[in-house]
Amino acid sequence: MRREPTRGPFLTASRIAATVLVLLIAQAGAGGAAVLPAGMRVAAIVSQDAVPYEEALSGFRSHLERQGVAVQIDVYPLHGDPAGSDAALQSARRDRAQVLLTLGSLATQEAVRQVKDTPIVAGLVLKADDLEEAANATGVVLEFPVELELRWLQRMLPGLRNIGVLFNPAENQDRIDEATRAARDMGLTLHPRKVTTPRDLPGALDSLGNRADVLWGVADQVVLNPQTVRPILLFSLHNRIPFVGLSATWVKAGALYALDRDYGDIGRQCAEMAVKILQGTAPRSIVPAPPRKVVYSVNMKTARILKLDIQSGLLQGALAVVD
């Protein structure tokens, strides 16, 4: 019978060298530069000419540079015109791009519809609906998880119990159902009001006047748009019910606070996904993710009018304070 050599408590010099080499390779794979074949290309299709898109693209590019990843990035700006998407996608195919980076819904929806054989990493899209239906797509969505938004409500307004929210069922029924369950688990009560047309808005707001401690804004094209800003903010001030907006723009207009995104970091998240795909990971195995960084703005003028105290620590951590 063949016997295995005895393995004592000490390794030989050759085994030590081999072990060190394995550890170094593992360490490089975990945090070192990503090693990719030469000549790889990414086609970045950018929907709009706006600062968040510029920051996301810059974050994508800087992450690859810091990781020492040698990838050529070809940028195709659409300038908000969907007519440019066909030419951009044809150029990406002609140049044999290994990954498409799509920033914004315009570029992402066209890419998901037309491209089935090239991986897509999307950023600056509101929800994951389009990505989940495409086996070759993943990315970073803008929408925060409802649990995170509710925790921030508790953090900014300790003692609140009743949360009013307006929503269009065709767009947000699933999110409101999820929020109702999450609120119940957190000891809160959600008071959702359906708004299917702009005519429903006044009645829905009136029904919350004696029930809600706060009015939580969710991204909804029927409920929150340039035409509804004034009636919603007037309701908030007249009833002393703080309104939580969708972005710093809403805070400047009079919302008490809003969570927002670090768009440069969203670009870096997208770059991490792209590197995994270039290294051989299937896009469908990378679950679309929300932004991993949360920034926020606070309107202290609104806080004073509504006689609300905002903790000094929260003010110090805010990206912007309107005062």
C-alpha positions as a Markdown table, in Angstrom:
| # | Residue | x | y | z |
|---|---|---|---|---|
| 1 | Met | 0.0 | 0.0 | 0.0 |
| 2 | Arg | 1.2 | 3.5 | -0.9 |
| 3 | Arg | 1.6 | 5.7 | 2.1 |
| 4 | Glu | 1.1 | 9.5 | 2.1 |
| 5 | Pro | 4.3 | 11.3 | 3.2 |
| 6 | Thr | 4.2 | 12.3 | 6.9 |
| 7 | Arg | 3.0 | 15.9 | 7.4 |
| 8 | Gly | 4.7 | 17.4 | 10.4 |
| 9 | Pro | 4.1 | 20.8 | 12.1 |
| 10 | Phe | 6.7 | 22.5 | 9.9 |
| 11 | Leu | 6.6 | 23.2 | 6.2 |
| 12 | Thr | 9.6 | 22.8 | 3.9 |
| 13 | Ala | 11.2 | 25.8 | 2.3 |
| 14 | Ser | 9.6 | 25.0 | -1.1 |
| 15 | Arg | 6.2 | 24.6 | 0.5 |
| 16 | Ile | 6.6 | 27.9 | 2.3 |
| 17 | Ala | 7.4 | 29.6 | -1.0 |
| 18 | Ala | 4.4 | 28.0 | -2.7 |
| 19 | Thr | 2.1 | 29.0 | 0.1 |
| 20 | Val | 3.3 | 32.6 | 0.0 |
| 21 | Leu | 2.8 | 32.7 | -3.7 |
| 22 | Val | -0.8 | 31.4 | -3.3 |
| 23 | Leu | -1.5 | 34.0 | -0.6 |
| 24 | Leu | -0.1 | 36.8 | -2.8 |
| 25 | Ile | -2.3 | 35.8 | -5.7 |
| 26 | Ala | -5.3 | 35.6 | -3.5 |
| 27 | Gln | -4.6 | 39.0 | -2.1 |
| 28 | Ala | -4.2 | 40.5 | -5.5 |
| 29 | Gly | -7.5 | 39.1 | -6.5 |
| 30 | Ala | -9.3 | 40.5 | -3.5 |
| 31 | Gly | -8.0 | 44.0 | -3.5 |
| 32 | Gly | -5.2 | 44.5 | -6.0 |
| 33 | Ala | -5.3 | 45.6 | -9.6 |
| 34 | Ala | -7.7 | 43.7 | -11.8 |
| 35 | Val | -5.9 | 41.8 | -14.6 |
| 36 | Leu | -7.7 | 41.9 | -17.9 |
| 37 | Pro | -6.7 | 41.1 | -21.5 |
| 38 | Ala | -5.3 | 44.0 | -23.5 |
| 39 | Gly | -7.6 | 45.8 | -25.9 |
| 40 | Met | -10.8 | 45.6 | -24.0 |
| 41 | Arg | -13.4 | 48.4 | -24.6 |
| 42 | Val | -16.4 | 49.8 | -22.8 |
| 43 | Ala | -19.0 | 51.9 | -24.7 |
| 44 | Ala | -20.5 | 54.5 | -22.4 |
| 45 | Ile | -23.8 | 55.8 | -23.7 |
| 46 | Val | -24.9 | 59.0 | -21.8 |
| 47 | Ser | -28.5 | 60.1 | -21.9 |
| 48 | Gln | -28.3 | 63.7 | -20.8 |
| 49 | Asp | -25.9 | 66.6 | -20.5 |
| 50 | Ala | -26.2 | 67.2 | -16.8 |
| 51 | Val | -23.9 | 67.2 | -13.7 |
| 52 | Pro | -25.1 | 63.9 | -12.2 |
| 53 | Tyr | -24.3 | 62.1 | -15.5 |
| 54 | Glu | -20.8 | 63.8 | -15.7 |
| 55 | Glu | -20.1 | 62.8 | -12.1 |
| 56 | Ala | -21.2 | 59.2 | -12.7 |
| 57 | Leu | -19.0 | 58.9 | -15.8 |
| 58 | Ser | -16.1 | 60.5 | -14.0 |
| 59 | Gly | -16.5 | 58.1 | -11.1 |
| 60 | Phe | -16.6 | 55.1 | -13.5 |
| 61 | Arg | -13.4 | 56.2 | -15.2 |
| 62 | Ser | -11.5 | 57.1 | -12.0 |
| 63 | His | -12.3 | 53.7 | -10.4 |
| 64 | Leu | -10.8 | 51.9 | -13.4 |
| 65 | Glu | -7.8 | 54.1 | -13.4 |
| 66 | Arg | -7.2 | 53.6 | -9.6 |
| 67 | Gln | -7.5 | 49.9 | -10.1 |
| 68 | Gly | -5.0 | 49.9 | -12.9 |
| 69 | Val | -7.5 | 48.5 | -15.3 |
| 70 | Ala | -6.5 | 49.2 | -18.9 |
| 71 | Val | -9.8 | 49.5 | -20.7 |
| 72 | Gln | -10.7 | 51.9 | -23.5 |
| 73 | Ile | -13.9 | 53.9 | -22.8 |
| 74 | Asp | -15.7 | 55.2 | -25.9 |
| 75 | Val | -18.3 | 57.9 | -24.9 |
| 76 | Tyr | -21.5 | 58.4 | -26.9 |
| 77 | Pro | -23.5 | 61.4 | -25.6 |
| 78 | Leu | -27.2 | 61.4 | -26.6 |
| 79 | His | -27.9 | 65.0 | -25.5 |
| 80 | Gly | -31.4 | 63.9 | -24.5 |
| 81 | Asp | -32.3 | 62.9 | -28.0 |
| 82 | Pro | -33.5 | 59.3 | -28.4 |
| 83 | Ala | -32.7 | 59.5 | -32.2 |
| 84 | Gly | -29.0 | 59.2 | -31.3 |
| 85 | Ser | -29.2 | 55.9 | -29.6 |
| 86 | Asp | -29.3 | 53.7 | -32.8 |
| 87 | Ala | -26.0 | 55.2 | -34.1 |
| 88 | Ala | -24.4 | 54.9 | -30.6 |
| 89 | Leu | -25.3 | 51.2 | -30.4 |
| 90 | Gln | -24.2 | 50.5 | -33.9 |
| 91 | Ser | -20.8 | 52.1 | -33.2 |
| 92 | Ala | -20.5 | 50.0 | -30.0 |
| 93 | Arg | -21.1 | 46.9 | -32.0 |
| 94 | Arg | -18.7 | 47.9 | -34.7 |
| 95 | Asp | -16.0 | 48.6 | -32.2 |
| 96 | Arg | -16.7 | 45.3 | -30.4 |
| 97 | Ala | -17.3 | 46.8 | -27.0 |
| 98 | Gln | -17.2 | 44.1 | -24.3 |
| 99 | Val | -19.5 | 46.0 | -22.0 |
| 100 | Leu | -22.1 | 48.8 | -22.5 |
| 101 | Leu | -22.3 | 51.4 | -19.7 |
| 102 | Thr | -25.7 | 53.1 | -20.0 |
| 103 | Leu | -26.3 | 56.2 | -17.9 |
| 104 | Gly | -30.0 | 57.3 | -17.7 |
| 105 | Ser | -33.3 | 55.7 | -18.7 |
| 106 | Leu | -33.1 | 56.8 | -22.3 |
| 107 | Ala | -29.9 | 55.0 | -23.1 |
| 108 | Thr | -30.7 | 52.0 | -20.8 |
| 109 | Gln | -34.1 | 51.3 | -22.3 |
| 110 | Glu | -32.9 | 51.4 | -25.9 |
| 111 | Ala | -29.9 | 49.2 | -25.0 |
| 112 | Val | -32.0 | 46.6 | -23.2 |
| 113 | Arg | -34.4 | 46.6 | -26.1 |
| 114 | Gln | -31.9 | 46.2 | -28.9 |
| 115 | Val | -28.8 | 44.5 | -27.4 |
| 116 | Lys | -29.0 | 40.9 | -26.2 |
| 117 | Asp | -25.5 | 39.7 | -26.8 |
| 118 | Thr | -23.4 | 42.3 | -24.9 |
| 119 | Pro | -23.4 | 42.8 | -21.2 |
| 120 | Ile | -25.1 | 46.1 | -20.0 |
| 121 | Val | -24.2 | 47.9 | -16.8 |
| 122 | Ala | -26.8 | 50.7 | -16.2 |
| 123 | Gly | -26.7 | 53.7 | -13.9 |
| 124 | Leu | -29.0 | 56.6 | -13.1 |
| 125 | Val | -32.2 | 54.6 | -13.7 |
| 126 | Leu | -35.0 | 54.9 | -11.2 |
| 127 | Lys | -36.0 | 51.3 | -10.8 |
| 128 | Ala | -34.7 | 47.8 | -11.6 |
| 129 | Asp | -37.7 | 46.8 | -13.7 |
| 130 | Asp | -36.0 | 47.1 | -17.1 |
| 131 | Leu | -32.8 | 45.4 | -15.8 |
| 132 | Glu | -34.6 | 42.4 | -14.2 |
| 133 | Glu | -36.2 | 41.5 | -17.5 |
| 134 | Ala | -32.9 | 41.4 | -19.4 |
| 135 | Ala | -30.5 | 38.5 | -18.8 |
| 136 | Asn | -27.5 | 40.6 | -20.0 |
| 137 | Ala | -28.1 | 43.6 | -17.8 |
| 138 | Thr | -27.4 | 44.8 | -14.3 |
| 139 | Gly | -26.6 | 48.1 | -12.7 |
| 140 | Val | -27.2 | 50.6 | -9.9 |
| 141 | Val | -30.7 | 52.0 | -9.5 |
| 142 | Leu | -31.6 | 55.4 | -7.9 |
| 143 | Glu | -34.4 | 54.3 | -5.7 |
| 144 | Phe | -33.5 | 53.7 | -2.1 |
| 145 | Pro | -35.0 | 50.7 | -0.2 |
| 146 | Val | -38.2 | 51.6 | 1.7 |
| 147 | Glu | -36.7 | 50.4 | 5.0 |
| 148 | Leu | -33.8 | 52.8 | 4.6 |
| 149 | Glu | -36.2 | 55.7 | 3.8 |
| 150 | Leu | -38.4 | 54.9 | 6.9 |
| 151 | Arg | -35.4 | 54.7 | 9.1 |
| 152 | Trp | -34.4 | 58.1 | 8.0 |
| 153 | Leu | -37.9 | 59.4 | 8.8 |
| 154 | Gln | -37.5 | 58.2 | 12.3 |
| 155 | Arg | -34.0 | 59.6 | 12.5 |
| 156 | Met | -35.0 | 63.1 | 11.3 |
| 157 | Leu | -38.4 | 63.2 | 13.1 |
| 158 | Pro | -38.1 | 61.1 | 16.4 |
| 159 | Gly | -41.5 | 60.3 | 17.8 |
| 160 | Leu | -43.4 | 60.3 | 14.5 |
| 161 | Arg | -46.0 | 57.5 | 14.2 |
| 162 | Asn | -48.2 | 58.3 | 11.2 |
| 163 | Ile | -46.8 | 58.7 | 7.7 |
| 164 | Gly | -48.9 | 60.0 | 4.9 |
| 165 | Val | -48.0 | 59.2 | 1.3 |
| 166 | Leu | -49.6 | 60.0 | -2.1 |
| 167 | Phe | -49.1 | 57.6 | -5.0 |
| 168 | Asn | -50.3 | 56.5 | -8.4 |
| 169 | Pro | -51.2 | 52.8 | -8.1 |
| 170 | Ala | -50.1 | 52.1 | -11.7 |
| 171 | Glu | -46.6 | 53.3 | -10.9 |
| 172 | Asn | -46.1 | 52.6 | -7.2 |
| 173 | Gln | -48.5 | 50.0 | -5.8 |
| 174 | Asp | -45.8 | 47.4 | -5.2 |
| 175 | Arg | -43.6 | 50.0 | -3.4 |
| 176 | Ile | -46.4 | 51.2 | -1.2 |
| 177 | Asp | -47.4 | 47.6 | -0.3 |
| 178 | Glu | -43.7 | 47.0 | 0.7 |
| 179 | Ala | -43.6 | 50.2 | 2.7 |
| 180 | Thr | -46.8 | 49.3 | 4.5 |
| 181 | Arg | -45.3 | 46.0 | 5.7 |
| 182 | Ala | -42.0 | 47.7 | 6.6 |
| 183 | Ala | -43.7 | 50.5 | 8.5 |
| 184 | Arg | -45.8 | 48.0 | 10.5 |
| 185 | Asp | -42.6 | 46.1 | 11.5 |
| 186 | Met | -41.1 | 49.4 | 12.7 |
| 187 | Gly | -44.1 | 50.4 | 14.8 |
| 188 | Leu | -45.2 | 53.0 | 12.3 |
| 189 | Thr | -48.5 | 53.4 | 10.4 |
| 190 | Leu | -48.6 | 54.3 | 6.7 |
| 191 | His | -51.6 | 56.2 | 5.4 |
| 192 | Pro | -51.4 | 55.8 | 1.6 |
| 193 | Arg | -53.7 | 57.8 | -0.6 |
| 194 | Lys | -54.2 | 57.0 | -4.3 |
| 195 | Val | -53.8 | 59.8 | -6.8 |
| 196 | Thr | -54.6 | 58.5 | -10.3 |
| 197 | Thr | -55.1 | 61.9 | -11.9 |
| 198 | Pro | -54.1 | 65.4 | -10.8 |
| 199 | Arg | -57.8 | 66.1 | -9.9 |
| 200 | Asp | -57.4 | 63.5 | -7.0 |
| 201 | Leu | -54.6 | 65.6 | -5.4 |
| 202 | Pro | -56.6 | 68.1 | -3.3 |
| 203 | Gly | -58.9 | 65.5 | -1.8 |
| 204 | Ala | -56.0 | 63.2 | -1.0 |
| 205 | Leu | -54.1 | 65.9 | 0.8 |
| 206 | Asp | -57.2 | 67.0 | 2.8 |
| 207 | Ser | -57.7 | 63.5 | 4.0 |
| 208 | Leu | -54.3 | 63.5 | 5.6 |
| 209 | Gly | -54.6 | 66.8 | 7.4 |
| 210 | Asn | -55.6 | 65.2 | 10.7 |
| 211 | Arg | -53.8 | 61.9 | 10.3 |
| 212 | Ala | -50.2 | 62.3 | 9.2 |
| 213 | Asp | -47.2 | 63.4 | 11.2 |
| 214 | Val | -45.2 | 63.7 | 8.0 |
| 215 | Leu | -45.8 | 63.6 | 4.2 |
| 216 | Trp | -43.4 | 61.2 | 2.6 |
| 217 | Gly | -42.6 | 61.9 | -1.1 |
| 218 | Val | -42.0 | 58.9 | -3.4 |
| 219 | Ala | -40.9 | 59.2 | -7.0 |
| 220 | Asp | -44.2 | 59.3 | -8.9 |
| 221 | Gln | -44.9 | 61.1 | -12.2 |
| 222 | Val | -48.5 | 61.8 | -11.4 |
| 223 | Val | -48.1 | 62.9 | -7.8 |
| 224 | Leu | -44.7 | 64.8 | -7.8 |
| 225 | Asn | -44.1 | 67.0 | -10.8 |
| 226 | Pro | -43.5 | 70.7 | -11.5 |
| 227 | Gln | -47.3 | 71.3 | -11.4 |
| 228 | Thr | -47.8 | 69.7 | -7.9 |
| 229 | Val | -44.9 | 71.5 | -6.1 |
| 230 | Arg | -46.9 | 74.5 | -5.0 |
| 231 | Pro | -50.1 | 72.7 | -3.6 |
| 232 | Ile | -48.1 | 70.1 | -1.8 |
| 233 | Leu | -45.7 | 72.6 | -0.2 |
| 234 | Leu | -48.6 | 74.9 | 0.8 |
| 235 | Phe | -50.4 | 71.9 | 2.4 |
| 236 | Ser | -47.2 | 71.1 | 4.3 |
| 237 | Leu | -46.9 | 74.7 | 5.7 |
| 238 | His | -50.6 | 75.4 | 6.4 |
| 239 | Asn | -51.0 | 72.1 | 8.3 |
| 240 | Arg | -47.6 | 72.0 | 9.9 |
| 241 | Ile | -46.9 | 68.6 | 8.4 |
| 242 | Pro | -43.3 | 68.4 | 7.1 |
| 243 | Phe | -42.9 | 67.2 | 3.6 |
| 244 | Val | -40.0 | 64.9 | 2.6 |
| 245 | Gly | -38.8 | 65.6 | -0.9 |
| 246 | Leu | -37.0 | 63.6 | -3.6 |
| 247 | Ser | -33.8 | 65.7 | -4.0 |
| 248 | Ala | -32.0 | 68.8 | -3.0 |
| 249 | Thr | -34.1 | 70.7 | -5.5 |
| 250 | Trp | -37.2 | 69.9 | -3.5 |
| 251 | Val | -35.5 | 71.0 | -0.3 |
| 252 | Lys | -34.6 | 74.3 | -1.8 |
| 253 | Ala | -38.3 | 74.7 | -2.7 |
| 254 | Gly | -39.4 | 74.1 | 0.9 |
| 255 | Ala | -39.3 | 70.3 | 1.7 |
| 256 | Leu | -37.9 | 69.7 | 5.2 |
| 257 | Tyr | -35.3 | 67.3 | 3.9 |
| 258 | Ala | -34.5 | 64.8 | 1.1 |
| 259 | Leu | -32.2 | 61.9 | 0.7 |
| 260 | Asp | -29.9 | 62.1 | -2.3 |
| 261 | Arg | -27.2 | 60.2 | -4.1 |
| 262 | Asp | -23.4 | 60.4 | -4.5 |
| 263 | Tyr | -23.4 | 60.2 | -8.3 |
| 264 | Gly | -19.6 | 59.8 | -8.5 |
| 265 | Asp | -19.9 | 56.8 | -6.2 |
| 266 | Ile | -22.7 | 55.4 | -8.4 |
| 267 | Gly | -20.2 | 55.5 | -11.2 |
| 268 | Arg | -17.7 | 53.7 | -9.1 |
| 269 | Gln | -20.3 | 51.0 | -8.3 |
| 270 | Cys | -21.0 | 50.6 | -12.0 |
| 271 | Ala | -17.2 | 50.3 | -12.6 |
| 272 | Glu | -16.9 | 47.5 | -10.0 |
| 273 | Met | -19.7 | 45.6 | -11.8 |
| 274 | Ala | -18.1 | 46.1 | -15.2 |
| 275 | Val | -14.8 | 44.8 | -14.0 |
| 276 | Lys | -16.5 | 41.6 | -12.6 |
| 277 | Ile | -18.2 | 41.1 | -16.0 |
| 278 | Leu | -14.9 | 41.7 | -17.9 |
| 279 | Gln | -13.3 | 39.1 | -15.6 |
| 280 | Gly | -16.0 | 36.5 | -16.6 |
| 281 | Thr | -18.9 | 37.0 | -14.2 |
| 282 | Ala | -22.3 | 36.6 | -15.8 |
| 283 | Pro | -24.4 | 39.9 | -15.7 |
| 284 | Arg | -27.5 | 38.0 | -14.5 |
| 285 | Ser | -25.5 | 36.8 | -11.4 |
| 286 | Ile | -24.9 | 40.5 | -10.3 |
| 287 | Val | -28.1 | 41.7 | -8.7 |
| 288 | Pro | -29.1 | 45.3 | -9.4 |
| 289 | Ala | -28.2 | 47.4 | -6.4 |
| 290 | Pro | -29.3 | 50.7 | -4.8 |
| 291 | Pro | -26.7 | 53.5 | -4.1 |
| 292 | Arg | -24.5 | 52.4 | -1.3 |
| 293 | Lys | -23.9 | 56.0 | -0.2 |
| 294 | Val | -26.7 | 58.3 | 1.2 |
| 295 | Val | -26.3 | 62.1 | 1.3 |
| 296 | Tyr | -29.0 | 64.5 | 2.3 |
| 297 | Ser | -30.1 | 68.1 | 2.4 |
| 298 | Val | -32.1 | 69.9 | 5.1 |
| 299 | Asn | -34.1 | 73.1 | 5.0 |
| 300 | Met | -33.8 | 74.9 | 8.3 |
| 301 | Lys | -36.2 | 77.7 | 7.3 |
| 302 | Thr | -38.9 | 75.1 | 6.9 |
| 303 | Ala | -37.9 | 73.5 | 10.2 |
| 304 | Arg | -38.4 | 76.8 | 12.0 |
| 305 | Ile | -41.7 | 77.5 | 10.4 |
| 306 | Leu | -43.0 | 74.1 | 11.4 |
| 307 | Lys | -41.4 | 74.5 | 14.9 |
| 308 | Leu | -39.2 | 71.3 | 14.5 |
| 309 | Asp | -35.9 | 70.7 | 16.2 |
| 310 | Ile | -33.3 | 69.0 | 14.0 |
| 311 | Gln | -30.4 | 67.5 | 15.9 |
| 312 | Ser | -27.1 | 69.4 | 15.5 |
| 313 | Gly | -25.3 | 66.1 | 14.4 |
| 314 | Leu | -27.7 | 65.7 | 11.5 |
| 315 | Leu | -27.1 | 69.3 | 10.4 |
| 316 | Gln | -23.4 | 68.8 | 10.6 |
| 317 | Gly | -23.6 | 65.6 | 8.4 |
| 318 | Ala | -25.9 | 67.2 | 5.8 |
| 319 | Leu | -24.5 | 67.8 | 2.3 |
| 320 | Ala | -26.4 | 71.1 | 2.2 |
| 321 | Val | -28.4 | 73.2 | 4.7 |
| 322 | Val | -30.8 | 75.8 | 3.4 |
| 323 | Asp | -30.9 | 78.6 | 6.0 |
